[in-house]
Amino acid sequence: MTEDQKAISLILDLLQSSKRIPRTRQWIEQECFLAGRRCDLPTLLETMEERKLIESRKDALDIRRYTITPAGREALAEL
């Protein structure tokens, strides 16, 4: 597995375990740091969103929040 694949796996696992609570990029970044994964998170999140593994929405405070999609759950199960 490449470092990006490991980071994608970690992010999908984090979002899956958060019980459908939308998470911010800063929260994901903090969790990746605590897990020892360093990556270009904005680019990685954009790539994951393009591949439909995650989706994002802005809330009322104009903060982008991420959730895992069904395709992301399937990809996590395959890893």
Residue pairs with C-beta under 8 A, 6 or more apart in sequence:
1 9
3 37
3 39
4 39
4 44
6 37
7 32
7 37
7 39
7 41
7 44
8 44
8 48
8 53
9 76
9 79
10 31
10 32
10 35
10 37
11 28
11 32
11 44
11 45
11 48
11 54
12 48
12 53
12 54
12 68
12 72
12 73
12 75
12 76
12 79
13 76
14 23
14 28
14 31
15 23
15 28
15 54
15 66
15 67
15 68
15 72
16 68
16 72
16 73
16 76
20 67
22 57
22 59
22 65
22 66
22 67
23 65
23 66
23 67
24 63
24 64
24 65
24 66
25 41
25 42
25 45
25 64
25 66
28 41
28 45
28 66
29 41
32 38
32 39
32 41
45 54
45 56
45 66
48 54
48 72
49 55
49 56
51 71
52 69
52 71
52 72
53 68
53 69
53 71
53 72
53 75
54 66
54 67
54 68
54 69
54 72
55 66
55 67
55 69
56 64
56 65
56 66
56 67
57 64
57 65
57 67
58 64
58 65
59 65
68 76
